[in-house]
């Protein structure tokens, strides 16, 4: 990967293929075991956790 490349985990419900959260990945995230953080809401969207 180029030095300026940034990977971002985007999350949204599959049925609508709409992303509502993002989490910029860090190198140490590649070593993470278990759940992946979904990050923060995209600024112009609303997020509801049920």
CHARMM internal coordinates of N, CA and C (Angstrom, degrees):
IC EDIT
DIST 1 N 1 CA 1.4426
DIST 1 CA 1 C 1.5226
ANGL 1 N 1 CA 1 C 109.03
DIST 1 C 2 N 1.3176
ANGL 1 CA 1 C 2 N 115.57
DIHE 1 N 1 CA 1 C 2 N 148.64
DIST 2 N 2 CA 1.4544
ANGL 1 C 2 N 2 CA 120.86
DIHE 1 CA 1 C 2 N 2 CA 174.96
DIST 2 CA 2 C 1.5196
ANGL 2 N 2 CA 2 C 109.96
DIHE 1 C 2 N 2 CA 2 C -70.33
DIST 2 C 3 N 1.3229
ANGL 2 CA 2 C 3 N 116.25
DIHE 2 N 2 CA 2 C 3 N 152.89
DIST 3 N 3 CA 1.4658
ANGL 2 C 3 N 3 CA 120.91
DIHE 2 CA 2 C 3 N 3 CA -178.79
DIST 3 CA 3 C 1.5279
ANGL 3 N 3 CA 3 C 111.97
DIHE 2 C 3 N 3 CA 3 C -60.06
DIST 3 C 4 N 1.3199
ANGL 3 CA 3 C 4 N 119.03
DIHE 3 N 3 CA 3 C 4 N -30.22
DIST 4 N 4 CA 1.4572
ANGL 3 C 4 N 4 CA 121.84
DIHE 3 CA 3 C 4 N 4 CA -178.51
DIST 4 CA 4 C 1.5155
ANGL 4 N 4 CA 4 C 114.51
DIHE 3 C 4 N 4 CA 4 C -87.31
DIST 4 C 5 N 1.3305
ANGL 4 CA 4 C 5 N 117.59
DIHE 4 N 4 CA 4 C 5 N 0.92
DIST 5 N 5 CA 1.4616
ANGL 4 C 5 N 5 CA 121.28
DIHE 4 CA 4 C 5 N 5 CA -178.21
DIST 5 CA 5 C 1.5181
ANGL 5 N 5 CA 5 C 110.63
DIHE 4 C 5 N 5 CA 5 C -77.93
DIST 5 C 6 N 1.3233
ANGL 5 CA 5 C 6 N 117.42
DIHE 5 N 5 CA 5 C 6 N 136.27
DIST 6 N 6 CA 1.4566
ANGL 5 C 6 N 6 CA 121.49
DIHE 5 CA 5 C 6 N 6 CA 176.06
DIST 6 CA 6 C 1.5225
ANGL 6 N 6 CA 6 C 108.70
DIHE 5 C 6 N 6 CA 6 C -127.78
DIST 6 C 7 N 1.3355
ANGL 6 CA 6 C 7 N 116.11
DIHE 6 N 6 CA 6 C 7 N 130.37
DIST 7 N 7 CA 1.4613
ANGL 6 C 7 N 7 CA 121.50
DIHE 6 CA 6 C 7 N 7 CA 175.77
DIST 7 CA 7 C 1.5189
ANGL 7 N 7 CA 7 C 108.77
DIHE 6 C 7 N 7 CA 7 C -92.71
DIST 7 C 8 N 1.3297
ANGL 7 CA 7 C 8 N 116.03
DIHE 7 N 7 CA 7 C 8 N 140.97
DIST 8 N 8 CA 1.4575
ANGL 7 C 8 N 8 CA 121.33
DIHE 7 CA 7 C 8 N 8 CA -178.42
DIST 8 CA 8 C 1.5183
ANGL 8 N 8 CA 8 C 108.38
DIHE 7 C 8 N 8 CA 8 C -131.39
DIST 8 C 9 N 1.3388
ANGL 8 CA 8 C 9 N 116.78
DIHE 8 N 8 CA 8 C 9 N 129.48
DIST 9 N 9 CA 1.4561
ANGL 8 C 9 N 9 CA 121.92
DIHE 8 CA 8 C 9 N 9 CA 173.82
DIST 9 CA 9 C 1.5239
ANGL 9 N 9 CA 9 C 107.14
DIHE 8 C 9 N 9 CA 9 C -86.67
DIST 9 C 10 N 1.3273
ANGL 9 CA 9 C 10 N 116.68
DIHE 9 N 9 CA 9 C 10 N 120.24
DIST 10 N 10 CA 1.4610
ANGL 9 C 10 N 10 CA 121.63
DIHE 9 CA 9 C 10 N 10 CA 178.49
DIST 10 CA 10 C 1.5258
ANGL 10 N 10 CA 10 C 107.75
DIHE 9 C 10 N 10 CA 10 C -109.16
DIST 10 C 11 N 1.3300
ANGL 10 CA 10 C 11 N 116.99
DIHE 10 N 10 CA 10 C 11 N 141.81
DIST 11 N 11 CA 1.4583
ANGL 10 C 11 N 11 CA 121.26
DIHE 10 CA 10 C 11 N 11 CA -177.96
DIST 11 CA 11 C 1.5214
ANGL 11 N 11 CA 11 C 109.84
DIHE 10 C 11 N 11 CA 11 C -128.74
DIST 11 C 12 N 1.3130
ANGL 11 CA 11 C 12 N 115.45
DIHE 11 N 11 CA 11 C 12 N 138.73
DIST 12 N 12 CA 1.4598
ANGL 11 C 12 N 12 CA 122.15
DIHE 11 CA 11 C 12 N 12 CA 174.82
DIST 12 CA 12 C 1.5164
ANGL 12 N 12 CA 12 C 108.32
DIHE 11 C 12 N 12 CA 12 C -171.20
DIST 12 C 13 N 1.3047
ANGL 12 CA 12 C 13 N 116.56
DIHE 12 N 12 CA 12 C 13 N 163.43
DIST 13 N 13 CA 1.4602
ANGL 12 C 13 N 13 CA 119.33
DIHE 12 CA 12 C 13 N 13 CA -177.59
DIST 13 CA 13 C 1.5286
ANGL 13 N 13 CA 13 C 110.41
DIHE 12 C 13 N 13 CA 13 C -68.97
DIST 13 C 14 N 1.3018
ANGL 13 CA 13 C 14 N 116.12
DIHE 13 N 13 CA 13 C 14 N 138.23
DIST 14 N 14 CA 1.4616
ANGL 13 C 14 N 14 CA 122.51
DIHE 13 CA 13 C 14 N 14 CA -174.87
DIST 14 CA 14 C 1.5179
ANGL 14 N 14 CA 14 C 112.66
DIHE 13 C 14 N 14 CA 14 C -64.87
DIST 14 C 15 N 1.3182
ANGL 14 CA 14 C 15 N 117.47
DIHE 14 N 14 CA 14 C 15 N -36.29
DIST 15 N 15 CA 1.4598
ANGL 14 C 15 N 15 CA 120.85
DIHE 14 CA 14 C 15 N 15 CA -174.10
DIST 15 CA 15 C 1.5251
ANGL 15 N 15 CA 15 C 112.93
DIHE 14 C 15 N 15 CA 15 C -61.27
DIST 15 C 16 N 1.3186
ANGL 15 CA 15 C 16 N 117.81
DIHE 15 N 15 CA 15 C 16 N -27.14
DIST 16 N 16 CA 1.4621
ANGL 15 C 16 N 16 CA 120.16
DIHE 15 CA 15 C 16 N 16 CA -177.82
DIST 16 CA 16 C 1.5203
ANGL 16 N 16 CA 16 C 113.22
DIHE 15 C 16 N 16 CA 16 C -112.76
DIST 16 C 17 N 1.2997
ANGL 16 CA 16 C 17 N 117.58
DIHE 16 N 16 CA 16 C 17 N -5.89
DIST 17 N 17 CA 1.4731
ANGL 16 C 17 N 17 CA 123.65
DIHE 16 CA 16 C 17 N 17 CA -177.76
DIST 17 CA 17 C 1.5234
ANGL 17 N 17 CA 17 C 112.46
DIHE 16 C 17 N 17 CA 17 C 49.31
DIST 17 C 18 N 1.3152
ANGL 17 CA 17 C 18 N 116.24
DIHE 17 N 17 CA 17 C 18 N 40.80
DIST 18 N 18 CA 1.4594
ANGL 17 C 18 N 18 CA 122.16
DIHE 17 CA 17 C 18 N 18 CA 177.61
DIST 18 CA 18 C 1.5217
ANGL 18 N 18 CA 18 C 108.08
DIHE 17 C 18 N 18 CA 18 C -112.15
DIST 18 C 19 N 1.3123
ANGL 18 CA 18 C 19 N 116.37
DIHE 18 N 18 CA 18 C 19 N 130.00
DIST 19 N 19 CA 1.4647
ANGL 18 C 19 N 19 CA 120.26
DIHE 18 CA 18 C 19 N 19 CA 176.71
DIST 19 CA 19 C 1.5196
ANGL 19 N 19 CA 19 C 109.14
DIHE 18 C 19 N 19 CA 19 C -89.44
DIST 19 C 20 N 1.3340
ANGL 19 CA 19 C 20 N 116.64
DIHE 19 N 19 CA 19 C 20 N 138.83
DIST 20 N 20 CA 1.4611
ANGL 19 C 20 N 20 CA 120.28
DIHE 19 CA 19 C 20 N 20 CA 178.13
DIST 20 CA 20 C 1.5251
ANGL 20 N 20 CA 20 C 112.66
DIHE 19 C 20 N 20 CA 20 C -125.76
DIST 20 C 21 N 1.3354
ANGL 20 CA 20 C 21 N 117.88
DIHE 20 N 20 CA 20 C 21 N -14.77
DIST 21 N 21 CA 1.4631
ANGL 20 C 21 N 21 CA 120.17
DIHE 20 CA 20 C 21 N 21 CA 176.90
DIST 21 CA 21 C 1.5194
ANGL 21 N 21 CA 21 C 109.41
DIHE 20 C 21 N 21 CA 21 C -133.02
DIST 21 C 22 N 1.3343
ANGL 21 CA 21 C 22 N 114.60
DIHE 21 N 21 CA 21 C 22 N 160.53
DIST 22 N 22 CA 1.4567
ANGL 21 C 22 N 22 CA 120.23
DIHE 21 CA 21 C 22 N 22 CA 176.84
DIST 22 CA 22 C 1.5244
ANGL 22 N 22 CA 22 C 109.68
DIHE 21 C 22 N 22 CA 22 C -144.03
DIST 22 C 23 N 1.3115
ANGL 22 CA 22 C 23 N 115.90
DIHE 22 N 22 CA 22 C 23 N 150.85
DIST 23 N 23 CA 1.4610
ANGL 22 C 23 N 23 CA 122.10
DIHE 22 CA 22 C 23 N 23 CA 178.45
DIST 23 CA 23 C 1.5247
ANGL 23 N 23 CA 23 C 107.96
DIHE 22 C 23 N 23 CA 23 C -142.31
DIST 23 C 24 N 1.3450
ANGL 23 CA 23 C 24 N 118.27
DIHE 23 N 23 CA 23 C 24 N 108.47
DIST 24 N 24 CA 1.4603
ANGL 23 C 24 N 24 CA 120.51
DIHE 23 CA 23 C 24 N 24 CA 177.21
DIST 24 CA 24 C 1.5343
ANGL 24 N 24 CA 24 C 109.40
DIHE 23 C 24 N 24 CA 24 C -65.77
DIST 24 C 25 N 1.3153
ANGL 24 CA 24 C 25 N 116.79
DIHE 24 N 24 CA 24 C 25 N 121.15
DIST 25 N 25 CA 1.4602
ANGL 24 C 25 N 25 CA 121.34
DIHE 24 CA 24 C 25 N 25 CA -176.93
DIST 25 CA 25 C 1.5216
ANGL 25 N 25 CA 25 C 111.44
DIHE 24 C 25 N 25 CA 25 C -77.75
DIST 25 C 26 N 1.3323
ANGL 25 CA 25 C 26 N 115.04
DIHE 25 N 25 CA 25 C 26 N 143.40
DIST 26 N 26 CA 1.4572
ANGL 25 C 26 N 26 CA 123.37
DIHE 25 CA 25 C 26 N 26 CA 176.54
DIST 26 CA 26 C 1.5261
ANGL 26 N 26 CA 26 C 108.30
DIHE 25 C 26 N 26 CA 26 C -110.48
DIST 26 C 27 N 1.3332
ANGL 26 CA 26 C 27 N 118.86
DIHE 26 N 26 CA 26 C 27 N 158.93
DIST 27 N 27 CA 1.4716
ANGL 26 C 27 N 27 CA 120.26
DIHE 26 CA 26 C 27 N 27 CA 179.93
DIST 27 CA 27 C 1.5287
ANGL 27 N 27 CA 27 C 113.38
DIHE 26 C 27 N 27 CA 27 C -54.00
DIST 27 C 28 N 1.3325
ANGL 27 CA 27 C 28 N 118.12
DIHE 27 N 27 CA 27 C 28 N -37.24
DIST 28 N 28 CA 1.4668
ANGL 27 C 28 N 28 CA 120.81
DIHE 27 CA 27 C 28 N 28 CA -178.65
DIST 28 CA 28 C 1.5292
ANGL 28 N 28 CA 28 C 112.48
DIHE 27 C 28 N 28 CA 28 C -68.43
DIST 28 C 29 N 1.3259
ANGL 28 CA 28 C 29 N 117.78
DIHE 28 N 28 CA 28 C 29 N -18.74
DIST 29 N 29 CA 1.4639
ANGL 28 C 29 N 29 CA 120.78
DIHE 28 CA 28 C 29 N 29 CA 177.70
DIST 29 CA 29 C 1.5255
ANGL 29 N 29 CA 29 C 111.76
DIHE 28 C 29 N 29 CA 29 C -65.66
DIST 29 C 30 N 1.3243
ANGL 29 CA 29 C 30 N 117.97
DIHE 29 N 29 CA 29 C 30 N -23.50
DIST 30 N 30 CA 1.4655
ANGL 29 C 30 N 30 CA 121.21
DIHE 29 CA 29 C 30 N 30 CA 178.64
DIST 30 CA 30 C 1.5231
ANGL 30 N 30 CA 30 C 110.92
DIHE 29 C 30 N 30 CA 30 C -66.29
DIST 30 C 31 N 1.3260
ANGL 30 CA 30 C 31 N 117.70
DIHE 30 N 30 CA 30 C 31 N -21.95
DIST 31 N 31 CA 1.4588
ANGL 30 C 31 N 31 CA 122.49
DIHE 30 CA 30 C 31 N 31 CA 179.90
DIST 31 CA 31 C 1.5253
ANGL 31 N 31 CA 31 C 112.42
DIHE 30 C 31 N 31 CA 31 C -92.93
DIST 31 C 32 N 1.3210
ANGL 31 CA 31 C 32 N 116.78
DIHE 31 N 31 CA 31 C 32 N -6.99
DIST 32 N 32 CA 1.4720
ANGL 31 C 32 N 32 CA 121.60
DIHE 31 CA 31 C 32 N 32 CA -176.79
DIST 32 CA 32 C 1.5287
ANGL 32 N 32 CA 32 C 110.06
DIHE 31 C 32 N 32 CA 32 C -66.01
DIST 32 C 33 N 1.3160
ANGL 32 CA 32 C 33 N 115.57
DIHE 32 N 32 CA 32 C 33 N 135.24
DIST 33 N 33 CA 1.4609
ANGL 32 C 33 N 33 CA 121.82
DIHE 32 CA 32 C 33 N 33 CA 176.66
DIST 33 CA 33 C 1.5251
ANGL 33 N 33 CA 33 C 107.72
DIHE 32 C 33 N 33 CA 33 C -110.43
DIST 33 C 34 N 1.3071
ANGL 33 CA 33 C 34 N 116.89
DIHE 33 N 33 CA 33 C 34 N 135.42
DIST 34 N 34 CA 1.4591
ANGL 33 C 34 N 34 CA 120.31
DIHE 33 CA 33 C 34 N 34 CA 177.80
DIST 34 CA 34 C 1.5114
ANGL 34 N 34 CA 34 C 112.04
DIHE 33 C 34 N 34 CA 34 C 103.84
DIST 34 C 35 N 1.3119
ANGL 34 CA 34 C 35 N 115.36
DIHE 34 N 34 CA 34 C 35 N -143.42
DIST 35 N 35 CA 1.4626
ANGL 34 C 35 N 35 CA 121.62
DIHE 34 CA 34 C 35 N 35 CA -174.50
DIST 35 CA 35 C 1.5243
ANGL 35 N 35 CA 35 C 111.84
DIHE 34 C 35 N 35 CA 35 C -67.66
DIST 35 C 36 N 1.3064
ANGL 35 CA 35 C 36 N 114.73
DIHE 35 N 35 CA 35 C 36 N 150.71
DIST 36 N 36 CA 1.4583
ANGL 35 C 36 N 36 CA 121.65
DIHE 35 CA 35 C 36 N 36 CA 176.03
DIST 36 CA 36 C 1.5228
ANGL 36 N 36 CA 36 C 108.40
DIHE 35 C 36 N 36 CA 36 C -103.21
DIST 36 C 37 N 1.3352
ANGL 36 CA 36 C 37 N 118.43
DIHE 36 N 36 CA 36 C 37 N 130.61
DIST 37 N 37 CA 1.4631
ANGL 36 C 37 N 37 CA 119.22
DIHE 36 CA 36 C 37 N 37 CA 179.84
DIST 37 CA 37 C 1.5300
ANGL 37 N 37 CA 37 C 111.08
DIHE 36 C 37 N 37 CA 37 C -64.14
DIST 37 C 38 N 1.3293
ANGL 37 CA 37 C 38 N 116.33
DIHE 37 N 37 CA 37 C 38 N 140.84
DIST 38 N 38 CA 1.4630
ANGL 37 C 38 N 38 CA 119.31
DIHE 37 CA 37 C 38 N 38 CA 179.87
DIST 38 CA 38 C 1.5207
ANGL 38 N 38 CA 38 C 111.45
DIHE 37 C 38 N 38 CA 38 C -89.47
DIST 38 C 39 N 1.3066
ANGL 38 CA 38 C 39 N 118.52
DIHE 38 N 38 CA 38 C 39 N -11.83
DIST 39 N 39 CA 1.4567
ANGL 38 C 39 N 39 CA 121.64
DIHE 38 CA 38 C 39 N 39 CA 173.35
DIST 39 CA 39 C 1.5115
ANGL 39 N 39 CA 39 C 114.66
DIHE 38 C 39 N 39 CA 39 C 84.76
DIST 39 C 40 N 1.3283
ANGL 39 CA 39 C 40 N 114.33
DIHE 39 N 39 CA 39 C 40 N -150.39
DIST 40 N 40 CA 1.4635
ANGL 39 C 40 N 40 CA 122.54
DIHE 39 CA 39 C 40 N 40 CA -176.57
DIST 40 CA 40 C 1.5245
ANGL 40 N 40 CA 40 C 109.95
DIHE 39 C 40 N 40 CA 40 C -105.26
DIST 40 C 41 N 1.3224
ANGL 40 CA 40 C 41 N 115.77
DIHE 40 N 40 CA 40 C 41 N 159.64
DIST 41 N 41 CA 1.4620
ANGL 40 C 41 N 41 CA 119.18
DIHE 40 CA 40 C 41 N 41 CA 178.01
DIST 41 CA 41 C 1.5253
ANGL 41 N 41 CA 41 C 109.49
DIHE 40 C 41 N 41 CA 41 C -70.07
DIST 41 C 42 N 1.3108
ANGL 41 CA 41 C 42 N 115.72
DIHE 41 N 41 CA 41 C 42 N 149.35
DIST 42 N 42 CA 1.4569
ANGL 41 C 42 N 42 CA 121.57
DIHE 41 CA 41 C 42 N 42 CA 173.67
DIST 42 CA 42 C 1.5276
ANGL 42 N 42 CA 42 C 106.30
DIHE 41 C 42 N 42 CA 42 C -68.14
DIST 42 C 43 N 1.3442
ANGL 42 CA 42 C 43 N 118.79
DIHE 42 N 42 CA 42 C 43 N 131.83
DIST 43 N 43 CA 1.4643
ANGL 42 C 43 N 43 CA 122.22
DIHE 42 CA 42 C 43 N 43 CA -168.95
DIST 43 CA 43 C 1.5250
ANGL 43 N 43 CA 43 C 117.18
DIHE 42 C 43 N 43 CA 43 C -48.82
DIST 43 C 44 N 1.3142
ANGL 43 CA 43 C 44 N 120.63
DIHE 43 N 43 CA 43 C 44 N -36.53
DIST 44 N 44 CA 1.4681
ANGL 43 C 44 N 44 CA 119.39
DIHE 43 CA 43 C 44 N 44 CA -176.44
DIST 44 CA 44 C 1.5287
ANGL 44 N 44 CA 44 C 113.33
DIHE 43 C 44 N 44 CA 44 C -95.83
DIST 44 C 45 N 1.3416
ANGL 44 CA 44 C 45 N 117.36
DIHE 44 N 44 CA 44 C 45 N 16.65
DIST 45 N 45 CA 1.4612
ANGL 44 C 45 N 45 CA 121.90
DIHE 44 CA 44 C 45 N 45 CA -179.92
DIST 45 CA 45 C 1.5194
ANGL 45 N 45 CA 45 C 110.84
DIHE 44 C 45 N 45 CA 45 C -120.73
DIST 45 C 46 N 1.3413
ANGL 45 CA 45 C 46 N 116.79
DIHE 45 N 45 CA 45 C 46 N 164.20
DIST 46 N 46 CA 1.4569
ANGL 45 C 46 N 46 CA 122.16
DIHE 45 CA 45 C 46 N 46 CA 175.52
DIST 46 CA 46 C 1.5156
ANGL 46 N 46 CA 46 C 108.86
DIHE 45 C 46 N 46 CA 46 C -108.26
DIST 46 C 47 N 1.3274
ANGL 46 CA 46 C 47 N 116.04
DIHE 46 N 46 CA 46 C 47 N 147.44
DIST 47 N 47 CA 1.4585
ANGL 46 C 47 N 47 CA 122.27
DIHE 46 CA 46 C 47 N 47 CA -179.46
DIST 47 CA 47 C 1.5222
ANGL 47 N 47 CA 47 C 108.38
DIHE 46 C 47 N 47 CA 47 C -124.45
DIST 47 C 48 N 1.3329
ANGL 47 CA 47 C 48 N 116.46
DIHE 47 N 47 CA 47 C 48 N 129.25
DIST 48 N 48 CA 1.4608
ANGL 47 C 48 N 48 CA 122.41
DIHE 47 CA 47 C 48 N 48 CA 177.46
DIST 48 CA 48 C 1.5155
ANGL 48 N 48 CA 48 C 108.34
DIHE 47 C 48 N 48 CA 48 C -120.72
DIST 48 C 49 N 1.3317
ANGL 48 CA 48 C 49 N 117.71
DIHE 48 N 48 CA 48 C 49 N 121.57
DIST 49 N 49 CA 1.4600
ANGL 48 C 49 N 49 CA 122.29
DIHE 48 CA 48 C 49 N 49 CA 174.54
DIST 49 CA 49 C 1.5126
ANGL 49 N 49 CA 49 C 107.87
DIHE 48 C 49 N 49 CA 49 C -100.51
DIST 49 C 50 N 1.3095
ANGL 49 CA 49 C 50 N 116.01
DIHE 49 N 49 CA 49 C 50 N 122.25
DIST 50 N 50 CA 1.4700
ANGL 49 C 50 N 50 CA 120.62
DIHE 49 CA 49 C 50 N 50 CA -178.37
DIST 50 CA 50 C 1.5062
ANGL 50 N 50 CA 50 C 110.21
DIHE 49 C 50 N 50 CA 50 C -111.20
END
COOR INIT
IC SEED 1 N 1 CA 1 C
IC BUILD
